[in-house]
Amino acid sequence: MKMTLKINLDAILDRIYAESAWRAAHRNDIYTLTPDNERMLSLKVEQGLNELLARMAGYVTGWNYNPNIEEGNITLQLKFDGNSPNEDILSSTIIEALAFYALLQFYGEQDTYYGTAWRKHRAHVVLLLCRTELPA
């Protein structure tokens, strides 16, 4: 079975902006990430995607990352033998993982909340894939 996931970069960036605003609302010394930081954040999202792809490699048959298009900035082509994970759940988990990766990179690794959130969602993506069978 084949699956093509199309993830919009805007969904990831919106998650980052919301989390950053919440964080800044509770601490006066925190820089708030805004759409002015989009290019920098898209590079961090790409770094997170590359790390996530290494863990998903057995299922990935093709991928593309293009921050310069309107929709479907991240396209993942996946192949499974037998059943496949729920597409919406997998997509939303990848969005969360990539958002927390970017937040971790921006706010620093000493911030254990974002590091833990990144590892949790990264593991969740892998667990969703482990419930399927690797292609032959």
TIMI-2910 file (N, C-alpha, C, CB; in pm, 1 decimal, decimal comma, always signed):
<rs>
+----------+----------+----------+----------+----------+----------+----------+----------+----------+----------+----------+----------+------+
!      n_x !      n_y !      n_z !     ca_x !     ca_y !     ca_z !      c_x !      c_y !      c_z !     cb_x !     cb_y !     cb_z ! resn !
+----------+----------+----------+----------+----------+----------+----------+----------+----------+----------+----------+----------+------+
!    +84,3 !   -116,7 !     +0,0 !     +0,0 !     +0,0 !     +0,0 !    +89,3 !   +123,8 !     +0,0 !    -96,2 !     -0,6 !   +121,5 !  Met !
!    +51,2 !   +224,4 !    -76,0 !   +126,3 !   +349,2 !    -84,0 !    +45,8 !   +462,6 !    -22,9 !   +162,7 !   +381,9 !   -229,9 !  Lys !
!   +117,0 !   +559,3 !    +31,5 !    +54,3 !   +676,6 !    +91,9 !   +140,2 !   +797,8 !    +56,8 !    +38,7 !   +660,3 !   +248,1 !  Met !
!    +75,2 !   +905,9 !    +21,5 !   +144,9 !  +1031,9 !     -0,7 !    +91,9 !  +1135,1 !    +97,8 !   +127,6 !  +1080,7 !   -147,5 !  Thr !
!   +179,6 !  +1179,9 !   +185,7 !   +144,2 !  +1283,4 !   +282,6 !   +188,0 !  +1417,9 !   +227,9 !   +209,3 !  +1256,0 !   +421,3 !  Leu !
!    +99,1 !  +1515,4 !   +234,2 !   +132,1 !  +1652,4 !   +197,0 !   +107,1 !  +1738,8 !   +319,6 !    +47,8 !  +1701,6 !    +72,9 !  Lys !
!   +212,7 !  +1799,9 !   +367,4 !   +205,9 !  +1880,0 !   +488,4 !   +240,3 !  +2024,2 !   +452,7 !   +301,8 !  +1824,9 !   +598,1 !  Ile !
!   +157,0 !  +2115,9 !   +498,7 !   +180,3 !  +2257,4 !   +473,2 !   +273,9 !  +2315,4 !   +578,8 !    +47,2 !  +2334,7 !   +471,0 !  Asn !
!   +373,3 !  +2386,2 !   +532,9 !   +466,7 !  +2451,7 !   +623,3 !   +394,0 !  +2549,7 !   +714,3 !   +576,0 !  +2523,7 !   +544,4 !  Leu !
!   +289,0 !  +2613,3 !   +663,4 !   +212,2 !  +2708,0 !   +744,6 !   +155,2 !  +2643,2 !   +870,3 !    +99,4 !  +2767,6 !   +662,3 !  Asp !
!   +114,7 !  +2517,3 !   +861,9 !    +60,6 !  +2448,0 !   +979,1 !   +167,9 !  +2434,2 !  +1086,7 !     +5,8 !  +2308,9 !   +939,8 !  Ala !
!   +291,1 !  +2407,1 !  +1045,3 !   +402,0 !  +2393,8 !  +1140,1 !   +436,8 !  +2530,8 !  +1198,4 !   +526,3 !  +2330,6 !  +1071,1 !  Ile !
!   +446,7 !  +2630,5 !  +1111,3 !   +481,3 !  +2764,8 !  +1156,8 !   +375,2 !  +2822,1 !  +1251,3 !   +499,6 !  +2857,2 !  +1037,0 !  Leu !
!   +248,1 !  +2798,5 !  +1221,5 !   +141,2 !  +2845,1 !  +1310,7 !   +155,7 !  +2784,0 !  +1449,1 !     +3,4 !  +2810,8 !  +1252,4 !  Asp !
!   +191,9 !  +2657,5 !  +1453,5 !   +212,5 !  +2588,8 !  +1582,2 !   +329,6 !  +2651,3 !  +1657,0 !   +237,7 !  +2437,1 !  +1560,3 !  Arg !
!   +436,8 !  +2683,4 !  +1583,6 !   +554,1 !  +2746,5 !  +1644,5 !   +518,2 !  +2884,5 !  +1699,2 !   +668,9 !  +2757,9 !  +1541,9 !  Ile !
!   +448,3 !  +2964,3 !  +1618,7 !   +412,4 !  +3100,2 !  +1661,6 !   +322,8 !  +3096,6 !  +1785,1 !   +341,8 !  +3175,8 !  +1547,6 !  Tyr !
!   +228,7 !  +3005,2 !  +1788,2 !   +137,6 !  +2995,7 !  +1902,7 !   +213,0 !  +2957,2 !  +2029,9 !    +26,4 !  +2893,3 !  +1874,2 !  Ala !
!   +300,0 !  +2859,5 !  +2018,7 !   +377,4 !  +2815,8 !  +2134,9 !   +471,8 !  +2926,4 !  +2182,2 !   +457,4 !  +2688,5 !  +2101,3 !  Glu !
!   +533,4 !  +2995,6 !  +2087,9 !   +624,0 !  +3104,3 !  +2122,8 !   +549,6 !  +3218,6 !  +2191,8 !   +695,3 !  +3155,7 !  +1997,9 !  Ser !
!   +431,3 !  +3251,5 !  +2142,5 !   +351,4 !  +3357,9 !  +2204,6 !   +310,7 !  +3319,3 !  +2346,0 !   +226,4 !  +3388,0 !  +2120,2 !  Ala !
!   +273,0 !  +3194,4 !  +2364,8 !   +235,6 !  +3147,6 !  +2498,3 !   +355,5 !  +3157,5 !  +2592,7 !   +182,8 !  +3001,8 !  +2492,6 !  Trp !
!   +470,2 !  +3114,4 !  +2543,8 !   +592,0 !  +3118,2 !  +2625,3 !   +627,4 !  +3262,0 !  +2662,4 !   +709,6 !  +3052,1 !  +2550,2 !  Arg !
!   +621,7 !  +3352,2 !  +2563,7 !   +657,3 !  +3493,4 !  +2587,7 !   +557,4 !  +3561,6 !  +2680,5 !   +664,5 !  +3569,9 !  +2454,8 !  Ala !
!   +432,3 !  +3516,8 !  +2680,4 !   +330,7 !  +3576,0 !  +2768,1 !   +358,7 !  +3545,5 !  +2914,6 !   +191,6 !  +3525,0 !  +2730,3 !  Ala !
!   +436,4 !  +3440,5 !  +2940,6 !   +463,4 !  +3399,7 !  +3077,3 !   +603,4 !  +3435,8 !  +3125,6 !   +443,3 !  +3253,1 !  +3089,9 !  His !
!   +684,7 !  +3488,2 !  +3033,2 !   +819,7 !  +3531,5 !  +3070,7 !   +853,5 !  +3658,0 !  +2993,0 !   +925,5 !  +3419,1 !  +3043,0 !  Arg !
!   +897,1 !  +3759,5 !  +3062,0 !   +927,4 !  +3887,4 !  +2998,2 !  +1055,7 !  +3886,1 !  +2917,0 !   +936,3 !  +3994,1 !  +3101,6 !  Asn !
!  +1146,5 !  +3794,2 !  +2945,3 !  +1276,7 !  +3794,0 !  +2880,2 !  +1283,0 !  +3705,6 !  +2754,6 !  +1380,5 !  +3748,8 !  +2978,2 !  Asp !
!  +1169,0 !  +3659,4 !  +2707,3 !  +1165,6 !  +3567,5 !  +2593,2 !  +1132,9 !  +3642,3 !  +2464,9 !  +1063,0 !  +3455,6 !  +2616,8 !  Ile !
!  +1210,2 !  +3615,3 !  +2362,6 !  +1184,6 !  +3670,7 !  +2229,9 !  +1069,2 !  +3593,6 !  +2166,4 !  +1312,6 !  +3664,0 !  +2140,3 !  Tyr !
!   +970,9 !  +3663,5 !  +2113,2 !   +855,4 !  +3599,9 !  +2050,1 !   +884,1 !  +3576,9 !  +1901,6 !   +727,7 !  +3686,8 !  +2068,4 !  Thr !
!   +867,3 !  +3454,1 !  +1858,9 !   +883,9 !  +3420,5 !  +1717,5 !   +759,6 !  +3463,9 !  +1640,6 !   +909,8 !  +3268,1 !  +1698,8 !  Leu !
!   +780,4 !  +3530,3 !  +1529,0 !   +671,4 !  +3583,3 !  +1446,9 !   +696,5 !  +3548,1 !  +1301,1 !   +657,9 !  +3737,1 !  +1464,4 !  Thr !
!   +603,1 !  +3581,1 !  +1212,0 !   +626,9 !  +3555,3 !  +1069,1 !   +752,9 !  +3622,5 !  +1014,0 !   +508,1 !  +3601,4 !   +989,4 !  Pro !
!   +806,1 !  +3722,1 !  +1082,4 !   +933,8 !  +3781,5 !  +1040,8 !  +1048,1 !  +3681,4 !  +1048,8 !   +966,2 !  +3903,0 !  +1126,8 !  Asp !
!  +1032,2 !  +3577,2 !  +1128,3 !  +1134,8 !  +3474,5 !  +1147,0 !  +1112,3 !  +3352,2 !  +1058,1 !  +1138,6 !  +3431,5 !  +1292,2 !  Asn !
!  +1022,2 !  +3362,3 !   +962,9 !   +980,7 !  +3245,4 !   +883,7 !  +1096,9 !  +3175,1 !   +814,2 !   +879,5 !  +3287,3 !   +780,1 !  Glu !
!  +1185,8 !  +3248,2 !   +751,3 !  +1295,5 !  +3184,9 !   +676,8 !  +1386,5 !  +3106,4 !   +770,3 !  +1377,2 !  +3290,6 !   +600,6 !  Arg !
!  +1421,7 !  +3165,5 !   +882,5 !  +1506,6 !  +3097,2 !   +979,4 !  +1437,1 !  +2970,9 !  +1031,6 !  +1541,8 !  +3191,7 !  +1096,4 !  Met !
!  +1308,3 !  +2983,9 !  +1063,3 !  +1234,4 !  +2869,7 !  +1116,7 !  +1217,9 !  +2759,8 !  +1012,3 !  +1097,7 !  +2914,4 !  +1167,1 !  Leu !
!  +1199,2 !  +2797,1 !   +885,9 !  +1183,5 !  +2694,7 !   +781,8 !  +1311,7 !  +2613,2 !   +766,0 !  +1145,3 !  +2759,9 !   +647,4 !  Ser !
!  +1426,9 !  +2674,9 !   +790,2 !  +1553,2 !  +2600,1 !   +787,3 !  +1560,3 !  +2500,4 !   +902,8 !  +1673,1 !  +2696,6 !   +793,4 !  Leu !
!  +1511,1 !  +2541,8 !  +1019,9 !  +1509,5 !  +2451,0 !  +1134,4 !  +1410,0 !  +2336,6 !  +1113,2 !  +1474,9 !  +2527,8 !  +1262,7 !  Lys !
!  +1297,0 !  +2367,2 !  +1049,4 !  +1199,5 !  +2262,7 !  +1017,0 !  +1263,3 !  +2161,7 !   +921,4 !  +1070,5 !  +2324,4 !   +954,1 !  Val !
!  +1338,7 !  +2210,5 !   +824,5 !  +1406,2 !  +2120,3 !   +730,1 !  +1507,0 !  +2030,8 !   +802,5 !  +1477,3 !  +2201,2 !   +619,6 !  Glu !
!  +1580,8 !  +2085,4 !   +897,8 !  +1674,2 !  +2004,6 !   +976,3 !  +1600,3 !  +1894,3 !  +1052,2 !  +1752,6 !  +2093,4 !  +1074,8 !  Gln !
!  +1488,6 !  +1930,3 !  +1113,8 !  +1409,0 !  +1831,2 !  +1185,5 !  +1354,1 !  +1724,7 !  +1091,9 !  +1294,9 !  +1898,9 !  +1259,0 !  Gly !
!  +1310,8 !  +1766,6 !   +973,2 !  +1259,8 !  +1671,4 !   +874,3 !  +1368,9 !  +1572,1 !   +835,7 !  +1207,7 !  +1745,3 !   +748,9 !  Leu !
!  +1489,8 !  +1620,8 !   +814,7 !  +1599,7 !  +1531,4 !   +778,3 !  +1627,0 !  +1428,8 !   +887,1 !  +1725,8 !  +1611,6 !   +750,2 !  Asn !
!  +1620,5 !  +1470,6 !  +1011,5 !  +1641,3 !  +1374,9 !  +1120,6 !  +1525,5 !  +1275,0 !  +1128,4 !  +1656,6 !  +1449,2 !  +1255,2 !  Glu !
!  +1405,0 !  +1323,6 !  +1110,4 !  +1288,5 !  +1235,7 !  +1114,6 !  +1290,4 !  +1135,4 !   +998,7 !  +1159,5 !  +1318,5 !  +1110,6 !  Leu !
!  +1331,1 !  +1181,2 !   +881,0 !  +1337,8 !  +1092,4 !   +764,1 !  +1435,6 !   +977,1 !   +785,9 !  +1378,4 !  +1171,8 !   +639,8 !  Leu !
!  +1544,0 !  +1002,2 !   +856,8 !  +1640,0 !   +895,7 !   +885,2 !  +1574,8 !   +784,7 !   +966,6 !  +1762,0 !   +951,7 !   +959,9 !  Ala !
!  +1481,4 !   +820,4 !  +1052,2 !  +1412,9 !   +720,5 !  +1134,5 !  +1299,4 !   +651,0 !  +1059,0 !  +1358,2 !   +785,8 !  +1260,3 !  Arg !
!  +1249,9 !   +715,9 !   +955,3 !  +1138,7 !   +662,3 !   +875,5 !  +1187,6 !   +594,8 !   +748,0 !  +1040,8 !   +773,7 !   +840,2 !  Met !
!  +1317,8 !   +585,5 !   +729,7 !  +1378,1 !   +550,1 !   +600,9 !  +1323,7 !   +421,5 !   +538,9 !  +1525,5 !   +536,8 !   +617,8 !  Ala !
!  +1292,6 !   +322,5 !   +618,4 !  +1243,9 !   +196,2 !   +563,5 !  +1109,5 !   +208,1 !   +493,4 !  +1233,6 !    +95,0 !   +672,5 !  Gly !
!  +1034,6 !   +312,3 !   +522,7 !   +901,4 !   +331,6 !   +466,5 !   +897,1 !   +439,4 !   +358,4 !   +804,9 !   +366,6 !   +576,1 !  Tyr !
!   +999,8 !   +522,5 !   +351,9 !  +1000,2 !   +637,2 !   +261,2 !  +1052,9 !   +595,1 !   +124,4 !  +1085,7 !   +752,6 !   +319,0 !  Val !
!   +970,6 !   +618,8 !    +20,8 !  +1014,3 !   +590,5 !   -116,2 !  +1047,3 !   +718,9 !   -191,2 !   +906,5 !   +512,2 !   -191,5 !  Thr !
!  +1007,3 !   +832,1 !   -139,0 !  +1038,3 !   +960,7 !   -200,2 !   +993,7 !  +1072,5 !   -108,3 !   +971,4 !   +974,0 !   -338,1 !  Gly !
!  +1058,6 !  +1187,0 !   -120,4 !  +1020,2 !  +1301,1 !    -37,7 !  +1066,6 !  +1429,2 !   -104,4 !  +1079,4 !  +1289,1 !   +104,9 !  Trp !
!  +1002,9 !  +1538,0 !    -64,7 !  +1039,0 !  +1669,1 !   -115,6 !  +1008,3 !  +1773,2 !     -8,7 !   +963,6 !  +1700,6 !   -247,6 !  Asn !
!  +1096,5 !  +1870,9 !     +0,8 !  +1073,7 !  +1984,4 !    +90,1 !  +1095,5 !  +2110,9 !     +8,4 !  +1168,9 !  +1980,0 !   +216,3 !  Tyr !
!   +990,2 !  +2191,2 !     -6,1 !   +999,7 !  +2315,3 !    -81,9 !   +925,1 !  +2424,2 !     -5,7 !   +942,2 !  +2298,2 !   -226,1 !  Asn !
!   +997,7 !  +2509,7 !    +66,8 !   +931,2 !  +2614,9 !   +144,6 !   +878,9 !  +2729,6 !    +58,8 !  +1026,2 !  +2669,6 !   +247,7 !  Pro !
!   +904,5 !  +2727,6 !    -70,9 !   +869,4 !  +2839,4 !   -159,1 !   +736,0 !  +2822,6 !   -231,5 !   +977,5 !  +2858,3 !   -260,5 !  Asn !
!   +662,3 !  +2716,6 !   -204,1 !   +532,0 !  +2697,6 !   -267,4 !   +421,7 !  +2720,3 !   -165,9 !   +520,6 !  +2556,7 !   -328,8 !  Ile !
!   +299,5 !  +2739,1 !   -215,4 !   +186,1 !  +2773,9 !   -128,8 !   +143,0 !  +2659,6 !    -37,4 !    +68,7 !  +2816,8 !   -213,3 !  Glu !
!   +126,7 !  +2540,7 !    -92,8 !    +74,3 !  +2426,2 !    -16,0 !   +157,3 !  +2302,0 !    -43,1 !    -74,0 !  +2399,5 !    -51,0 !  Glu !
!   +146,6 !  +2206,7 !    +47,5 !   +217,0 !  +2080,1 !    +28,9 !   +367,6 !  +2097,8 !    +27,8 !   +172,7 !  +2014,4 !    -99,5 !  Gly !
!   +418,7 !  +2183,5 !   +116,7 !   +562,1 !  +2212,2 !   +120,3 !   +645,2 !  +2088,4 !   +151,3 !   +590,7 !  +2319,6 !   +222,8 !  Asn !
!   +588,1 !  +1999,9 !   +231,1 !   +653,9 !  +1873,1 !   +262,1 !   +569,4 !  +1761,7 !   +201,1 !   +671,8 !  +1853,2 !   +418,0 !  Ile !
!   +630,4 !  +1686,1 !   +113,7 !   +562,0 !  +1572,6 !    +52,7 !   +641,6 !  +1447,3 !    +84,8 !   +545,7 !  +1591,4 !   -102,0 !  Thr !
!   +574,8 !  +1350,9 !   +145,4 !   +637,0 !  +1223,3 !   +179,4 !   +562,2 !  +1111,1 !   +109,3 !   +638,5 !  +1201,0 !   +332,9 !  Leu !
!   +634,8 !  +1031,1 !    +35,6 !   +576,0 !   +912,9 !    -26,2 !   +620,0 !   +792,5 !    +56,3 !   +619,1 !   +898,6 !   -177,5 !  Gln !
!   +522,6 !   +721,0 !   +108,9 !   +549,6 !   +608,0 !   +197,3 !   +492,1 !   +481,2 !   +137,1 !   +490,9 !   +632,5 !   +337,9 !  Leu !
!   +554,9 !   +368,6 !   +167,8 !   +507,5 !   +239,0 !   +118,7 !   +504,5 !   +140,9 !   +235,4 !   +598,2 !   +185,3 !     +2,9 !  Lys !
!   +396,1 !    +64,3 !   +240,9 !   +376,0 !    -33,6 !   +347,6 !   +331,5 !   -165,3 !   +286,4 !   +271,8 !    +16,8 !   +451,3 !  Phe !
!   +363,0 !   -274,3 !   +352,9 !   +302,9 !   -402,8 !   +319,4 !   +186,1 !   -421,1 !   +414,9 !   +407,1 !   -522,1 !   +329,7 !  Asp !
!    +69,2 !   -439,5 !   +359,4 !    -49,0 !   -455,6 !   +443,7 !   -108,4 !   -322,5 !   +482,8 !    -15,0 !   -534,5 !   +567,7 !  Gly !
!   -150,7 !   -314,1 !   +608,1 !   -220,9 !   -193,9 !   +655,1 !   -127,1 !    -73,7 !   +664,0 !   -284,8 !   -220,0 !   +792,0 !  Asn !
!   -186,7 !    +45,1 !   +667,1 !   -108,0 !   +167,7 !   +679,9 !   -163,4 !   +249,0 !   +796,5 !   -110,6 !   +251,0 !   +547,4 !  Ser !
!    -83,1 !   +337,5 !   +852,4 !   -131,2 !   +419,6 !   +963,8 !   -234,5 !   +520,8 !   +915,6 !    -13,8 !   +492,1 !  +1032,0 !  Pro !
!   -311,1 !   +572,7 !  +1007,8 !   -408,2 !   +676,8 !   +976,6 !   -333,8 !   +800,6 !   +927,2 !   -496,0 !   +710,4 !  +1100,7 !  Asn !
!   -368,3 !   +845,1 !   +808,5 !   -297,6 !   +956,3 !   +743,9 !   -306,7 !  +1085,9 !   +823,3 !   -352,8 !   +978,6 !   +605,1 !  Glu !
!   -424,0 !  +1116,9 !   +876,9 !   -441,8 !  +1240,9 !   +953,7 !   -361,0 !  +1239,8 !  +1083,4 !   -589,8 !  +1262,3 !   +985,5 !  Asp !
!   -361,0 !  +1126,0 !  +1150,7 !   -286,2 !  +1115,7 !  +1276,1 !   -136,2 !  +1124,8 !  +1249,0 !   -319,9 !   +983,6 !  +1348,9 !  Ile !
!    -90,1 !  +1057,4 !  +1144,8 !    +51,9 !  +1062,1 !  +1110,9 !    +93,6 !  +1204,0 !  +1072,3 !    +83,0 !   +964,4 !   +996,3 !  Leu !
!    +13,1 !  +1270,3 !   +991,2 !    +44,2 !  +1408,3 !   +949,9 !    +49,8 !  +1502,9 !  +1068,4 !    -59,3 !  +1458,4 !   +849,8 !  Ser !
!    -50,5 !  +1495,3 !  +1155,8 !    -52,8 !  +1587,2 !  +1270,6 !    +62,5 !  +1558,6 !  +1366,9 !   -187,1 !  +1576,5 !  +1345,0 !  Ser !
!   +102,0 !  +1434,6 !  +1380,0 !   +214,8 !  +1400,9 !  +1466,3 !   +345,6 !  +1453,0 !  +1407,9 !   +222,8 !  +1249,5 !  +1487,0 !  Thr !
!   +360,4 !  +1446,1 !  +1276,5 !   +479,0 !  +1500,3 !  +1211,1 !   +482,7 !  +1652,2 !  +1226,7 !   +481,5 !  +1461,1 !  +1061,6 !  Ile !
!   +368,2 !  +1716,8 !  +1213,6 !   +361,0 !  +1862,6 !  +1233,3 !   +408,0 !  +1899,3 !  +1373,4 !   +216,7 !  +1914,3 !  +1210,3 !  Ile !
!   +357,2 !  +1829,7 !  +1473,7 !   +397,2 !  +1857,1 !  +1611,9 !   +546,7 !  +1832,7 !  +1631,2 !   +316,5 !  +1769,9 !  +1709,4 !  Glu !
!   +596,3 !  +1721,3 !  +1578,3 !   +738,0 !  +1689,1 !  +1594,1 !   +825,8 !  +1798,0 !  +1533,6 !   +769,7 !  +1553,9 !  +1529,5 !  Ala !
!   +794,4 !  +1841,3 !  +1412,8 !   +877,1 !  +1941,2 !  +1345,8 !   +867,0 !  +2078,2 !  +1413,2 !   +836,7 !  +1952,5 !  +1199,3 !  Leu !
!   +749,7 !  +2112,0 !  +1463,3 !   +734,5 !  +2238,7 !  +1535,7 !   +819,7 !  +2237,8 !  +1662,0 !   +586,3 !  +2264,0 !  +1571,3 !  Ala !
!   +814,4 !  +2128,3 !  +1737,4 !   +892,5 !  +2121,8 !  +1860,5 !  +1041,8 !  +2113,1 !  +1832,3 !   +848,8 !  +2002,7 !  +1944,0 !  Phe !
!  +1080,4 !  +2052,2 !  +1720,3 !  +1222,2 !  +2051,8 !  +1683,6 !  +1271,4 !  +2195,2 !  +1662,4 !  +1245,4 !  +1967,2 !  +1555,7 !  Tyr !
!  +1195,4 !  +2273,5 !  +1586,2 !  +1234,2 !  +2412,7 !  +1559,4 !  +1238,3 !  +2493,4 !  +1689,5 !  +1136,0 !  +2478,2 !  +1459,0 !  Ala !
!  +1140,0 !  +2474,4 !  +1775,7 !  +1139,2 !  +2545,2 !  +1904,3 !  +1259,7 !  +2506,1 !  +1989,4 !  +1009,2 !  +2516,0 !  +1980,9 !  Leu !
!  +1292,8 !  +2378,7 !  +1989,3 !  +1409,8 !  +2331,1 !  +2063,0 !  +1535,9 !  +2398,0 !  +2010,1 !  +1422,1 !  +2177,8 !  +2053,0 !  Leu !
!  +1549,8 !  +2406,1 !  +1878,9 !  +1669,3 !  +2466,8 !  +1820,4 !  +1677,4 !  +2616,0 !  +1850,2 !  +1671,4 !  +2444,1 !  +1670,0 !  Gln !
!  +1563,5 !  +2682,5 !  +1853,0 !  +1565,1 !  +2826,5 !  +1876,0 !  +1583,7 !  +2861,3 !  +2023,2 !  +1437,1 !  +2888,4 !  +1824,9 !  Phe !
!  +1509,6 !  +2794,1 !  +2110,0 !  +1514,1 !  +2829,5 !  +2251,7 !  +1623,7 !  +2756,6 !  +2328,8 !  +1381,3 !  +2800,6 !  +2315,0 !  Tyr !
!  +1692,2 !  +2664,2 !  +2266,1 !  +1809,2 !  +2602,1 !  +2327,2 !  +1781,9 !  +2466,1 !  +2386,9 !  +1863,4 !  +2690,9 !  +2432,3 !  Gly !
!  +1884,5 !  +2383,9 !  +2381,1 !  +1871,3 !  +2246,5 !  +2428,0 !  +1862,1 !  +2235,8 !  +2579,3 !  +1987,0 !  +2165,2 !  +2379,5 !  Glu !
!  +1899,5 !  +2340,9 !  +2651,1 !  +1884,9 !  +2333,9 !  +2795,9 !  +1738,0 !  +2338,3 !  +2836,8 !  +1961,4 !  +2448,0 !  +2862,3 !  Gln !
!  +1651,0 !  +2375,1 !  +2744,1 !  +1507,3 !  +2379,3 !  +2773,5 !  +1451,2 !  +2238,2 !  +2754,9 !  +1432,3 !  +2483,1 !  +2680,8 !  Asp !
!  +1438,3 !  +2166,0 !  +2863,4 !  +1401,9 !  +2025,4 !  +2853,5 !  +1259,6 !  +2003,4 !  +2804,3 !  +1419,1 !  +1959,6 !  +2986,5 !  Thr !
!  +1170,6 !  +2101,8 !  +2817,4 !  +1033,2 !  +2083,3 !  +2770,9 !  +1030,0 !  +2058,6 !  +2620,7 !   +947,4 !  +2205,5 !  +2806,2 !  Tyr !
!  +1097,4 !  +2141,1 !  +2541,4 !  +1093,5 !  +2124,9 !  +2396,0 !  +1173,2 !  +2003,7 !  +2350,6 !  +1146,7 !  +2249,9 !  +2327,7 !  Tyr !
!  +1280,3 !  +1973,1 !  +2420,3 !  +1355,5 !  +1852,1 !  +2388,8 !  +1272,7 !  +1727,0 !  +2412,9 !  +1483,0 !  +1846,3 !  +2471,0 !  Gly !
!  +1202,7 !  +1724,8 !  +2524,1 !  +1116,6 !  +1610,9 !  +2555,3 !  +1000,7 !  +1601,1 !  +2456,7 !  +1063,1 !  +1622,0 !  +2698,3 !  Thr !
!   +941,0 !  +1714,9 !  +2423,0 !   +828,7 !  +1714,9 !  +2328,4 !   +873,7 !  +1667,5 !  +2190,4 !   +766,7 !  +1855,7 !  +2318,2 !  Ala !
!   +991,8 !  +1709,1 !  +2145,5 !  +1045,5 !  +1664,4 !  +2016,9 !  +1065,3 !  +1513,0 !  +2018,0 !  +1179,1 !  +1736,1 !  +1985,5 !  Trp !
!  +1129,9 !  +1461,2 !  +2122,7 !  +1154,8 !  +1317,1 !  +2129,4 !  +1025,5 !  +1237,9 !  +2140,6 !  +1245,1 !  +1284,7 !  +2247,3 !  Arg !
!   +926,3 !  +1289,2 !  +2213,0 !   +797,6 !  +1221,7 !  +2227,4 !   +727,7 !  +1209,3 !  +2092,7 !   +708,2 !  +1296,9 !  +2326,7 !  Lys !
!   +717,8 !  +1318,9 !  +2019,8 !   +647,6 !  +1315,2 !  +1890,9 !   +726,4 !  +1238,4 !  +1785,4 !   +620,5 !  +1457,0 !  +1841,5 !  His !
!   +858,0 !  +1247,0 !  +1791,8 !   +942,0 !  +1167,8 !  +1700,1 !   +917,9 !  +1018,9 !  +1725,0 !  +1093,6 !  +1202,6 !  +1718,5 !  Arg !
!   +914,3 !   +978,7 !  +1850,8 !   +887,8 !   +839,2 !  +1884,9 !   +746,7 !   +798,3 !  +1843,7 !   +907,4 !   +816,4 !  +2035,0 !  Ala !
!   +651,3 !   +889,8 !  +1857,6 !   +513,1 !   +860,2 !  +1818,7 !   +504,8 !   +832,3 !  +1668,4 !   +419,4 !   +977,8 !  +1856,8 !  His !
!   +576,8 !   +910,2 !  +1587,1 !   +579,4 !   +885,3 !  +1442,1 !   +632,6 !   +744,6 !  +1415,4 !   +667,1 !   +991,7 !  +1368,6 !  Val !
!   +742,4 !   +709,3 !  +1479,6 !   +802,7 !   +577,6 !  +1458,2 !   +709,3 !   +466,9 !  +1505,8 !   +937,8 !   +567,7 !  +1530,9 !  Val !
!   +641,7 !   +487,6 !  +1618,8 !   +547,3 !   +386,8 !  +1667,6 !   +428,8 !   +367,5 !  +1572,1 !   +496,1 !   +426,2 !  +1806,0 !  Leu !
!   +381,4 !   +477,1 !  +1513,7 !   +273,5 !   +465,0 !  +1415,3 !   +319,8 !   +380,5 !  +1296,7 !   +227,2 !   +605,0 !  +1367,2 !  Leu !
!   +442,6 !   +400,0 !  +1255,0 !   +495,7 !   +321,7 !  +1142,6 !   +521,7 !   +177,0 !  +1183,0 !   +625,0 !   +385,0 !  +1089,8 !  Leu !
!   +563,2 !   +153,4 !  +1306,3 !   +594,6 !    +17,3 !  +1351,8 !   +470,5 !    -72,1 !  +1357,0 !   +659,8 !    +22,2 !  +1489,5 !  Cys !
!   +355,0 !    -12,5 !  +1359,8 !   +232,1 !    -91,6 !  +1361,0 !   +198,3 !   -144,0 !  +1223,1 !   +116,6 !     -9,2 !  +1414,2 !  Arg !
!   +277,9 !   -108,8 !  +1124,4 !   +261,4 !   -158,0 !   +988,5 !   +376,6 !   -252,7 !   +958,0 !   +256,1 !    -40,7 !   +885,6 !  Thr !
!   +379,9 !   -301,9 !   +837,4 !   +490,3 !   -388,3 !   +796,7 !   +576,8 !   -316,3 !   +696,5 !   +438,7 !   -520,3 !   +737,8 !  Glu !
!   +708,0 !   -334,8 !   +710,5 !   +800,9 !   -277,4 !   +613,1 !   +775,5 !   -337,9 !   +475,1 !   +947,8 !   -301,2 !   +656,7 !  Leu !
!   +790,8 !   -256,7 !   +370,3 !   +775,0 !   -312,8 !   +236,0 !   +884,8 !   -413,9 !   +205,5 !   +775,9 !   -201,2 !   +130,9 !  Pro !
!   +850,6 !   -511,5 !   +127,4 !   +947,2 !   -617,6 !    +92,2 !  +1049,1 !   -569,0 !     -8,3 !   +875,0 !   -739,8 !    +36,2 !  Ala !
+----------+----------+----------+----------+----------+----------+----------+----------+----------+----------+----------+----------+------+
</rs>
